[in-house]
Amino acid sequence: MIRDIQDEIIRLKKEKDVCVLAHSYLSHDITEIADFVGDSFALSKKAAAAPNKNVLMCGVRFMAETVKLLSPEKRVYISHNLAGCPMAEQMTAEELKQIKAEEPDRKVVAYINTTAELKELCDVCVTSSSALKIVSEMKEDKLLFIPDCNLGDFVKRAVPEKDIKLINGGCPIHNRVTAEDVKEARKRYPNALLLVHPECKPEVVKLADYVGSTAGIMDYAKESDATEFIIGTENSIAEHLSIECPDKKFYTLSKKLVCEDMKLTTLAGVLSVLKDIGKDNNENEIVLSDEQIKNARVCIDEMLTRG
């Protein structure tokens, strides 16, 4: 049955000229039928370079919005209309405007995990893999980093010469993990290296053997001579690595590391969305105004320039 659904998805995406993107946090049955799998911004760039006129993002809304920002000429769809990102949506444009009014001399650095509405108000965008490089090379010393205070703290500690203001926000999934969880995992798997995402709390990050983006964690595990790893990000990554590297062992840091919004996307759901692509008033289509695209692209273009 699963293979039948996958075959129908493959047929439909060719028939309807659809490039299917799947974030690494999606289940293996979905990543198998995707044209590209990876981190959100890398997927957006892949979609921009692809010849297809339609794009289906299997992930969450801010990722689909970013695809639209980089490919405004394409019709972009999201795999589940309710799949949001609590971190990206925790701050409103009005709240950011108020902070900017109170501290107008700070340049605003936006993590890619933000809505298009927030990106309109920011100076430069960053990913978890580019944040340290971009911030360290900025000529400005006074910065506001939104919305993840954990990633912001990771950058702030690495660049102490910068005056970086953080807000109280972040990924509620990564934020669930504690130093006690690390202690217990280390006890269970004493020979394993701990690889964590910088969205985790500082107390967890400082205990890690490696800290990096999802793609960074996966690359490190694949290239390392070590054979056992504790994975401190969404639990699907341990599954993917176990499939790709059967000669190595991968353990989840905590059963709490499950993104409910990502899990809204199912294989059957992907098929259903594909069937409706091209129809008018499709609730899964990402629609942004020309003005919004123009304004939100500023911080993304700045990121691409600083690269």
VOBA-1610 file (N, C-alpha, C; in pm, whole numbers, padded with zeros to 5 digits, always signed):
BEGIN
Met+00082-00122+00000Met+00000+00000+00000Met+00085+00127+00000Ile+00190+00131+00085Ile+00277+00249+00090Ile+00345+00270-00045Arg+00394+00162-00104Arg+00459+00172-00234Arg+00362+00221-00341Asp+00238+00179-00333Asp+00136+00223-00430Asp+00114+00374-00420Ile+00107+00425-00295Ile+00088+00569-00275Ile+00210+00645-00326Gln+00328+00594-00296Gln+00449+00659-00344Gln+00455+00665-00496Asp+00417+00556-00561Asp+00418+00552-00707Asp+00319+00653-00766Glu+00204+00668-00703Glu+00104+00764-00751Glu+00155+00907-00731Ile+00224+00932-00621Ile+00282+01065-00597Ile+00386+01096-00705Ile+00471+01000-00735Ile+00574+01019-00837Ile+00511+01047-00973Arg+00401+00977-01003Arg+00331+00998-01130Arg+00271+01138-01137Leu+00206+01179-01028Leu+00139+01309-01025Leu+00237+01425-01029Lys+00348+01413-00960Lys+00441+01527-00960Lys+00502+01547-01099Lys+00516+01440-01176Lys+00563+01455-01314Lys+00453+01513-01402Glu+00330+01465-01383Glu+00216+01512-01462Glu+00188+01660-01439Lys+00203+01705-01314Lys+00168+01843-01279Lys+00289+01935-01267Asp+00406+01884-01304Asp+00529+01964-01304Asp+00557+02022-01164Val+00567+01933-01067Val+00586+01973-00928Val+00722+01928-00876Cys+00795+02019-00817Cys+00918+01987-00745Cys+00879+01964-00599Val+00904+01845-00546Val+00867+01812-00409Val+00989+01825-00318Leu+00975+01908-00216Leu+01080+01929-00117Leu+01039+01864+00014Ala+01132+01802+00083Ala+01101+01742+00213Ala+01207+01781+00314His+01164+01842+00422His+01258+01874+00530His+01306+01745+00595Ser+01426+01749+00649Ser+01487+01630+00708Ser+01408+01573+00825Tyr+01320+01653+00885Tyr+01243+01605+00999Tyr+01123+01518+00957Leu+01098+01509+00827Leu+00986+01427+00781Leu+01023+01278+00784Ser+00921+01194+00783Ser+00943+01049+00790Ser+01003+00996+00660His+01063+00878+00670His+01139+00823+00558His+01051+00794+00436Asp+00927+00754+00457Asp+00841+00725+00343Asp+00812+00849+00260Ile+00825+00967+00321Ile+00806+01093+00249Ile+00936+01139+00184Thr+01046+01131+00256Thr+01174+01174+00198Thr+01211+01090+00076Glu+01162+00966+00072Glu+01192+00879-00042Glu+01134+00930-00174Ile+01021+01003-00167Ile+00956+01047-00291Ile+00988+01194-00322Ala+01069+01259-00240Ala+01103+01399-00261Ala+01213+01415-00365Asp+01211+01527-00434Asp+01319+01559-00528Asp+01442+01607-00452Phe+01418+01676-00341Phe+01528+01725-00257Phe+01491+01710-00111Val+01589+01674-00029Val+01571+01659+00116Val+01681+01739+00185Gly+01646+01811+00293Gly+01749+01885+00363Gly+01693+01989+00458Asp+01777+02089+00493Asp+01737+02200+00577Asp+01653+02298+00497Ser+01579+02383+00567Ser+01479+02466+00501Ser+01534+02560+00395Phe+01639+02638+00428Phe+01687+02736+00331Phe+01757+02669+00213Ala+01828+02561+00240Ala+01892+02487+00130Ala+01786+02436+00033Leu+01673+02393+00086Leu+01563+02346+00000Leu+01506+02461-00084Ser+01497+02579-00025Ser+01445+02695-00098Ser+01533+02727-00218Lys+01664+02717-00199Lys+01757+02744-00308Lys+01748+02636-00416Lys+01728+02511-00374Lys+01711+02402-00471Lys+01585+02426-00556Ala+01478+02469-00490Ala+01353+02494-00561Ala+01369+02608-00661Ala+01444+02712-00623Ala+01464+02827-00712Ala+01539+02786-00838Ala+01628+02688-00824Ala+01708+02644-00939Ala+01636+02538-01023Ala+01533+02477-00966Ala+01461+02370-01038Ala+01374+02430-01149Pro+01353+02357-01258Pro+01275+02409-01371Pro+01123+02404-01352Asn+01076+02335-01249Asn+00933+02313-01230Asn+00859+02444-01203Lys+00733+02450-01250Lys+00652+02570-01228Lys+00578+02565-01095Asn+00569+02445-01034Asn+00503+02427-00904Asn+00601+02366-00804Val+00585+02405-00677Val+00669+02351-00571Val+00581+02309-00453Leu+00605+02191-00402Leu+00535+02144-00282Leu+00637+02128-00170Met+00624+02210-00066Met+00712+02201+00050Met+00650+02111+00155Cys+00713+01999+00180Cys+00672+01910+00288Cys+00748+01953+00412Gly+00685+02034+00492Gly+00749+02092+00609Gly+00650+02181+00681Val+00694+02300+00722Val+00605+02392+00792Val+00598+02525+00716Arg+00504+02610+00759Arg+00466+02726+00678Arg+00581+02823+00650Phe+00664+02857+00747Phe+00768+02956+00719Phe+00862+02905+00609Met+00880+02773+00602Met+00965+02715+00498Met+00903+02735+00361Ala+00772+02713+00351Ala+00703+02733+00224Ala+00704+02880+00185Glu+00690+02969+00285Glu+00698+03112+00257Glu+00834+03150+00201Thr+00939+03092+00256Thr+01074+03122+00209Thr+01094+03074+00066Val+01036+02959+00034Val+01039+02911-00105Val+00974+03015-00196Lys+00859+03066-00157Lys+00788+03166-00236Lys+00869+03294-00250Leu+00938+03334-00144Leu+01020+03456-00149Leu+01133+03442-00251Leu+01191+03324-00260Leu+01301+03302-00353Leu+01252+03267-00495Ser+01126+03222-00505Ser+01070+03184-00635Ser+00930+03244-00653Pro+00920+03377-00657Pro+00788+03441-00664Pro+00709+03407-00790Glu+00779+03365-00894Glu+00712+03332-01019Glu+00648+03194-01017Lys+00679+03113-00915Lys+00627+02977-00907Lys+00507+02971-00813Arg+00424+02870-00832Arg+00314+02846-00739Arg+00367+02749-00633Val+00356+02791-00508Val+00415+02715-00397Val+00304+02665-00304Tyr+00316+02541-00264Tyr+00215+02478-00179Tyr+00282+02418-00055Ile+00205+02409+00053Ile+00253+02345+00175Ile+00178+02213+00194Ser+00246+02116+00251Ser+00192+01980+00261Ser+00076+01967+00360His+00070+02055+00458His-00044+02056+00552His-00071+02199+00592Asn-00193+02245+00574Asn-00226+02385+00594Asn-00207+02433+00738Leu-00212+02340+00834Leu-00200+02379+00976Leu-00059+02362+01030Ala+00034+02320+00945Ala+00172+02296+00991Ala+00247+02428+01005Gly+00248+02479+01126Gly+00320+02602+01154Gly+00448+02573+01229Cys+00513+02677+01276Cys+00635+02662+01358Cys+00619+02754+01478Pro+00605+02697+01599Pro+00584+02780+01718Pro+00692+02886+01737Met+00816+02854+01701Met+00922+02952+01715Met+00904+03066+01614Ala+00877+03032+01489Ala+00863+03134+01385Ala+00745+03227+01411Glu+00643+03173+01479Glu+00518+03247+01496Glu+00501+03309+01634Gln+00601+03296+01721Gln+00583+03342+01858Gln+00594+03493+01873Met+00652+03559+01775Met+00670+03704+01782Met+00589+03769+01673Thr+00519+03877+01707Thr+00439+03948+01607Thr+00518+04066+01550Ala+00471+04114+01436Ala+00534+04230+01374Ala+00524+04352+01465Glu+00412+04366+01534Glu+00395+04481+01624Glu+00494+04478+01738Glu+00520+04359+01791Glu+00619+04346+01899Glu+00758+04384+01850Leu+00791+04341+01730Leu+00924+04375+01677Leu+00934+04525+01648Lys+00827+04583+01597Lys+00827+04727+01571Lys+00850+04806+01700Gln+00791+04758+01809Gln+00806+04827+01937Gln+00951+04821+01986Ile+01013+04703+01974Ile+01153+04690+02016Ile+01244+04778+01930Lys+01216+04781+01799Lys+01297+04864+01710Lys+01282+05012+01743Ala+01162+05052+01784Ala+01139+05192+01820Ala+01213+05228+01948Glu+01221+05133+02041Glu+01290+05156+02168Glu+01441+05155+02151Glu+01490+05075+02054Glu+01635+05065+02033Glu+01665+05075+01884Pro+01649+05194+01829Pro+01664+05213+01684Pro+01805+05194+01630Asp+01904+05192+01719Asp+02043+05178+01674Asp+02085+05032+01658Arg+01995+04938+01686Arg+02030+04796+01671Arg+01987+04744+01533Lys+02078+04674+01466Lys+02044+04605+01343Lys+01974+04475+01381Val+01872+04437+01307Val+01793+04319+01340Val+01839+04199+01257Val+01884+04095+01330Val+01926+03970+01268Val+01813+03868+01287Ala+01759+03820+01177Ala+01647+03726+01185Ala+01691+03585+01150Tyr+01666+03494+01239Tyr+01685+03352+01209Tyr+01589+03318+01095Ile+01628+03229+01008Ile+01542+03189+00895Ile+01406+03140+00944Asn+01401+03087+01067Asn+01276+03039+01126Asn+01191+03155+01175Thr+01151+03240+01081Thr+01062+03353+01110Thr+00962+03363+00996Thr+00849+03427+01024Thr+00747+03445+00921Thr+00793+03550+00820Ala+00730+03548+00704Ala+00759+03649+00602Ala+00727+03789+00656Glu+00624+03798+00738Glu+00585+03926+00797Glu+00697+03984+00883Leu+00763+03900+00961Leu+00875+03948+01043Leu+00997+03981+00957Lys+01021+03900+00857Lys+01138+03924+00770Lys+01131+04061+00705Glu+01011+04113+00683Glu+00996+04245+00623Glu+01060+04355+00708Leu+01075+04329+00837Leu+01124+04430+00932Leu+01271+04409+00971Cys+01338+04312+00910Cys+01472+04275+00953Cys+01579+04318+00854Asp+01702+04327+00904Asp+01813+04374+00821Asp+01888+04262+00752Val+01906+04151+00821Val+01976+04038+00762Val+01919+03908+00819Cys+01913+03806+00736Cys+01864+03676+00777Cys+01983+03582+00796Val+01969+03481+00881Val+02075+03383+00901Val+02014+03244+00916Thr+02093+03143+00890Thr+02055+03006+00919Thr+02137+02960+01039Ser+02107+02843+01091Ser+02184+02792+01205Ser+02329+02766+01167Ser+02354+02740+01039Ser+02492+02713+00996Ser+02568+02840+00956Ser+02494+02947+00921Ser+02562+03071+00878Ser+02560+03182+00982Ala+02483+03165+01090Ala+02463+03273+01188Ala+02594+03326+01245Leu+02682+03235+01286Leu+02807+03277+01350Leu+02894+03357+01253Lys+02907+03309+01131Lys+02990+03376+01031Lys+02934+03514+00998Ile+02805+03521+00973Ile+02745+03648+00932Ile+02751+03751+01044Val+02716+03712+01165Val+02718+03805+01277Val+02859+03854+01307Ser+02955+03763+01305Ser+03093+03801+01337Ser+03151+03898+01234Glu+03101+03890+01110Glu+03155+03975+01003Glu+03077+04105+00985Met+02967+04122+01057Met+02891+04246+01047Met+02969+04362+01106Lys+02967+04476+01038Lys+03041+04592+01090Lys+02971+04655+01210Glu+02840+04632+01220Glu+02765+04687+01333Glu+02790+04605+01459Asp+02798+04673+01574Asp+02823+04605+01701Asp+02696+04582+01782Lys+02595+04667+01761Lys+02471+04654+01838Lys+02365+04582+01753Leu+02326+04464+01801Leu+02235+04381+01723Leu+02118+04333+01807Leu+02008+04303+01741Leu+01894+04234+01802Leu+01879+04103+01727Phe+01886+03991+01799Phe+01876+03859+01737Phe+01739+03800+01769Ile+01661+03768+01664Ile+01528+03711+01684Ile+01515+03583+01601Pro+01425+03490+01639Pro+01349+03489+01764Pro+01408+03392+01868Asp+01510+03315+01830Asp+01558+03207+01916Asp+01671+03252+02008Cys+01642+03262+02137Cys+01744+03307+02232Cys+01853+03201+02253Asn+01823+03074+02225Asn+01925+02971+02241Asn+02029+02978+02131Leu+01985+02986+02006Leu+02079+03006+01896Leu+02149+03140+01914Gly+02073+03240+01956Gly+02132+03371+01980Gly+02239+03367+02087Asp+02216+03291+02193Asp+02314+03276+02300Asp+02440+03207+02249Phe+02421+03106+02165Phe+02534+03034+02105Phe+02622+03131+02026Val+02558+03218+01948Val+02632+03318+01870Val+02695+03422+01961Lys+02619+03468+02059Lys+02667+03574+02151Lys+02792+03529+02227Arg+02795+03405+02271Arg+02912+03354+02343Arg+03034+03344+02252Ala+03009+03315+02125Ala+03119+03301+02030Ala+03172+03436+01981Val+03086+03540+01992Val+03126+03674+01945Val+03104+03774+02059Pro+03183+03763+02168Pro+03159+03846+02286Pro+03180+03996+02263Glu+03249+04031+02154Glu+03272+04173+02127Glu+03147+04244+02076Lys+03045+04167+02038Lys+02920+04226+01990Lys+02821+04244+02105Asp+02745+04353+02098Asp+02637+04378+02195Asp+02508+04322+02134Ile+02475+04197+02170Ile+02362+04129+02109Ile+02247+04118+02209Lys+02135+04178+02174Lys+02016+04169+02258Lys+01934+04049+02213Leu+01891+03968+02311Leu+01810+03850+02282Leu+01671+03869+02338Ile+01575+03799+02282Ile+01440+03798+02337Ile+01411+03659+02392Asn+01313+03650+02478Asn+01281+03523+02541Asn+01194+03439+02448Gly+01259+03363+02362Gly+01185+03280+02267Gly+01274+03169+02215Gly+01216+03079+02139Gly+01296+02971+02083Gly+01209+02855+02041Cys+01275+02746+02005Cys+01205+02626+01963Cys+01158+02548+02085Pro+01029+02533+02105Pro+00980+02462+02224Pro+01018+02314+02224Ile+01048+02259+02106Ile+01086+02118+02097Ile+01228+02099+02148His+01322+02173+02092His+01460+02164+02138His+01474+02213+02282Asn+01388+02306+02320Asn+01396+02364+02454Asn+01353+02266+02563Arg+01290+02155+02524Arg+01245+02057+02622Arg+01362+01979+02685Val+01473+01973+02614Val+01585+01890+02659Val+01665+01961+02767Thr+01706+01887+02868Thr+01780+01942+02981Thr+01916+01875+02997Ala+01998+01935+03083Ala+02128+01875+03114Ala+02110+01738+03178Glu+02003+01720+03251Glu+01975+01591+03313Glu+01949+01484+03206Asp+01881+01524+03099Asp+01859+01432+02988Asp+01992+01389+02927Val+02084+01484+02915Val+02217+01452+02862Val+02290+01356+02955Lys+02282+01382+03084Lys+02347+01295+03183Lys+02296+01152+03172Glu+02163+01137+03159Glu+02105+01004+03149Glu+02144+00934+03020Ala+02148+01011+02910Ala+02185+00953+02781Ala+02332+00910+02781Arg+02416+00992+02840Arg+02559+00958+02850Arg+02578+00829+02931Lys+02496+00814+03033Lys+02505+00694+03117Lys+02462+00570+03039Arg+02357+00584+02958Arg+02308+00471+02879Arg+02403+00435+02765Tyr+02463+00538+02706Tyr+02548+00516+02590Tyr+02685+00582+02612Pro+02767+00524+02697Pro+02893+00587+02738Pro+02995+00603+02625Asn+02981+00529+02517Asn+03079+00537+02408Asn+03034+00626+02293Ala+02918+00688+02309Ala+02861+00767+02199Ala+02898+00915+02208Leu+02918+00977+02092Leu+02937+01121+02085Leu+02801+01189+02085Leu+02794+01306+02149Leu+02669+01382+02156Leu+02671+01494+02053Leu+02576+01491+01960Leu+02564+01592+01856Leu+02433+01667+01877Val+02438+01798+01896Val+02316+01873+01926Val+02300+01994+01836His+02176+02037+01824His+02140+02157+01747His+02153+02279+01839Pro+02200+02393+01787Pro+02214+02513+01872Pro+02083+02572+01919Glu+01969+02518+01875Glu+01841+02561+01930Glu+01817+02502+02068Cys+01903+02408+02110Cys+01893+02353+02246Cys+01939+02456+02348Lys+01903+02434+02474Lys+01943+02525+02581Lys+02095+02531+02594Pro+02149+02646+02640Pro+02293+02658+02660Pro+02351+02547+02748Glu+02276+02503+02849Glu+02325+02399+02939Glu+02344+02266+02867Val+02270+02246+02759Val+02282+02125+02678Val+02394+02143+02575Val+02397+02260+02511Val+02496+02288+02408Val+02639+02273+02461Lys+02663+02322+02583Lys+02799+02319+02635Lys+02847+02177+02670Leu+02755+02082+02674Leu+02791+01943+02704Leu+02813+01860+02579Ala+02789+01920+02462Ala+02794+01845+02337Ala+02936+01827+02284Asp+02954+01722+02207Asp+03080+01700+02137Asp+03082+01776+02004Tyr+02962+01801+01951Tyr+02949+01878+01827Tyr+02818+01955+01832Val+02821+02081+01786Val+02701+02164+01780Val+02687+02215+01637Gly+02570+02193+01577Gly+02553+02239+01440Gly+02412+02222+01389Ser+02390+02269+01268Ser+02260+02259+01203Ser+02225+02112+01181Thr+02101+02089+01138Thr+02059+01952+01109Thr+02150+01888+01006Ala+02177+01962+00897Ala+02266+01910+00793Ala+02407+01889+00849Gly+02450+01981+00935Gly+02582+01969+00995Gly+02594+01845+01082Ile+02489+01818+01160Ile+02487+01699+01245Ile+02495+01572+01160Met+02417+01570+01054Met+02416+01451+00968Met+02550+01431+00899Asp+02608+01538+00849Asp+02738+01528+00783Asp+02847+01483+00881Tyr+02843+01539+01001Tyr+02943+01503+01101Tyr+02936+01354+01134Ala+02814+01304+01154Ala+02796+01163+01188Ala+02842+01071+01075Lys+02813+01111+00952Lys+02851+01028+00837Lys+03002+01024+00818Glu+03068+01138+00841Glu+03210+01149+00814Glu+03300+01108+00931Ser+03243+01102+01050Ser+03322+01070+01169Ser+03368+00925+01171Asp+03483+00902+01230Asp+03534+00766+01249Asp+03463+00696+01365Ala+03393+00776+01448Ala+03319+00717+01560Ala+03202+00634+01506Thr+03155+00542+01587Thr+03048+00451+01542Thr+02920+00462+01623Glu+02920+00544+01730Glu+02800+00560+01811Glu+02774+00707+01837Phe+02647+00748+01823Phe+02613+00889+01837Phe+02479+00906+01909Ile+02473+01007+01995Ile+02347+01050+02056Ile+02304+01175+01978Ile+02184+01171+01921Ile+02139+01279+01833Ile+02047+01375+01909Gly+02094+01498+01925Gly+02020+01599+02001Gly+01945+01695+01912Thr+01859+01642+01828Thr+01765+01723+01750Thr+01644+01634+01721Glu+01554+01676+01634Glu+01431+01600+01610Glu+01463+01452+01585Asn+01386+01365+01649Asn+01419+01223+01652Asn+01422+01153+01516Ser+01359+01212+01416Ser+01362+01152+01284Ser+01503+01148+01226Ile+01589+01238+01272Ile+01727+01242+01220Ile+01802+01115+01258Ala+01779+01065+01378Ala+01843+00939+01419Ala+01795+00825+01329Glu+01667+00829+01291Glu+01614+00726+01202Glu+01680+00732+01064His+01687+00852+01007His+01748+00868+00875His+01894+00824+00875Leu+01966+00862+00979Leu+02108+00825+00986Leu+02126+00675+01001Ser+02036+00613+01075Ser+02044+00467+01093Ser+02025+00395+00959Ile+01940+00451+00874Ile+01916+00391+00742Ile+02035+00417+00649Glu+02090+00538+00655Glu+02200+00575+00566Glu+02334+00517+00610Cys+02349+00494+00740Cys+02477+00443+00793Cys+02450+00318+00878Pro+02416+00206+00816Pro+02380+00086+00891Pro+02493+00027+00975Asp+02615+00070+00949Asp+02729+00019+01026Asp+02755+00100+01153Lys+02672+00204+01175Lys+02686+00288+01294Lys+02557+00283+01376Lys+02568+00324+01504Lys+02452+00324+01592Lys+02415+00468+01628Phe+02284+00495+01622Phe+02234+00629+01653Phe+02124+00621+01757Tyr+02139+00702+01862Tyr+02044+00701+01973Tyr+01980+00839+01984Thr+01852+00843+02018Thr+01786+00971+02040Thr+01820+01023+02179Leu+01845+01152+02188Leu+01880+01212+02317Leu+01761+01207+02411Ser+01641+01230+02358Ser+01521+01232+02442Ser+01398+01201+02359Lys+01305+01130+02417Lys+01179+01102+02349Lys+01095+01229+02334Lys+01135+01337+02400Lys+01063+01464+02393Lys+01092+01541+02263Leu+01194+01498+02190Leu+01236+01570+02070Leu+01153+01529+01948Val+01026+01560+01953Val+00934+01528+01844Val+00858+01656+01807Cys+00868+01696+01681Cys+00798+01816+01633Cys+00659+01777+01584Glu+00559+01815+01660Glu+00421+01780+01627Glu+00376+01841+01494Asp+00425+01962+01464Asp+00385+02027+01339Asp+00440+01952+01218Met+00563+01906+01228Met+00620+01828+01118Met+00543+01697+01098Lys+00499+01639+01208Lys+00431+01509+01199Lys+00291+01520+01140Leu+00241+01643+01120Leu+00112+01660+01055Leu+00117+01613+00909Thr+00234+01622+00850Thr+00250+01579+00710Thr+00263+01428+00703Thr+00174+01367+00626Thr+00177+01222+00607Thr+00187+01192+00457Leu+00222+01069+00425Leu+00233+01030+00285Leu+00099+01045+00214Ala-00009+01001+00280Ala-00142+01014+00220Ala-00179+01161+00203Gly-00136+01243+00297Gly-00163+01386+00288Gly-00091+01451+00171Val+00031+01409+00147Val+00107+01460+00033Val+00035+01428-00097Leu-00015+01306-00108Leu-00089+01265-00226Leu-00213+01351-00244Ser-00285+01378-00137Ser-00406+01459-00144Ser-00376+01601-00191Val-00269+01660-00140Val-00232+01796-00181Val-00192+01798-00328Leu-00118+01699-00371Leu-00076+01692-00511Leu-00198+01686-00604Lys-00299+01613-00567Lys-00419+01601-00649Lys-00488+01737-00669Asp-00475+01825-00569Asp-00545+01954-00574Asp-00461+02067-00633Ile-00333+02040-00661Ile-00247+02145-00717Ile-00301+02191-00851Gly-00308+02322-00865Gly-00362+02382-00988Gly-00503+02433-00973Lys-00573+02388-00870Lys-00711+02432-00847Lys-00712+02572-00786Asp-00815+02649-00817Asp-00828+02784-00763Asp-00866+02778-00615Asn-00827+02883-00542Asn-00859+02898-00400Asn-00814+02777-00318Asn-00697+02727-00352Asn-00640+02612-00281Asn-00585+02660-00147Glu-00636+02604-00037Glu-00594+02649+00096Glu-00449+02616+00126Asn-00390+02527+00049Asn-00251+02489+00072Asn-00152+02574-00008Glu-00203+02663-00093Glu-00112+02748-00170Glu-00065+02867-00087Ile+00063+02899-00099Ile+00122+03012-00028Ile+00106+03136-00115Val+00034+03234-00065Val+00008+03357-00140Val+00066+03475-00063Leu+00162+03545-00124Leu+00222+03664-00066Leu+00211+03777-00168Ser+00186+03898-00121Ser+00175+04011-00212Ser+00312+04048-00268Asp+00313+04117-00381Asp+00439+04162-00441Asp+00516+04250-00345Glu+00445+04335-00273Glu+00509+04427-00177Glu+00573+04349-00063Gln+00503+04248-00014Gln+00557+04167+00095Gln+00681+04091+00050Ile+00675+04036-00069Ile+00791+03964-00123Ile+00911+04058-00137Lys+00886+04177-00190Lys+00994+04275-00207Lys+01058+04311-00073Asn+00975+04338+00027Asn+01028+04380+00158Asn+01099+04267+00231Ala+01041+04147+00228Ala+01099+04035+00300Ala+01226+03982+00234Arg+01240+04006+00103Arg+01359+03960+00032Arg+01484+04038+00072Val+01467+04157+00127Val+01582+04241+00160Val+01678+04168+00254Cys+01625+04112+00363Cys+01713+04048+00461Cys+01769+03917+00408Ile+01694+03849+00320Ile+01743+03726+00261Ile+01853+03756+00159Asp+01832+03857+00078Asp+01936+03896-00019Asp+02064+03940+00053Glu+02047+04006+00168Glu+02162+04047+00247Glu+02239+03925+00297Met+02165+03822+00337Met+02228+03697+00380Met+02305+03633+00265Leu+02244+03630+00148Leu+02308+03569+00032Leu+02434+03646-00008Thr+02431+03777+00010Thr+02548+03859-00021Thr+02662+03831+00076Arg+02626+03816+00205Arg+02727+03792+00308Arg+02773+03647+00309Gly+02682+03558+00265Gly+02701+03417+00245Gly+02788+03340+00330
//
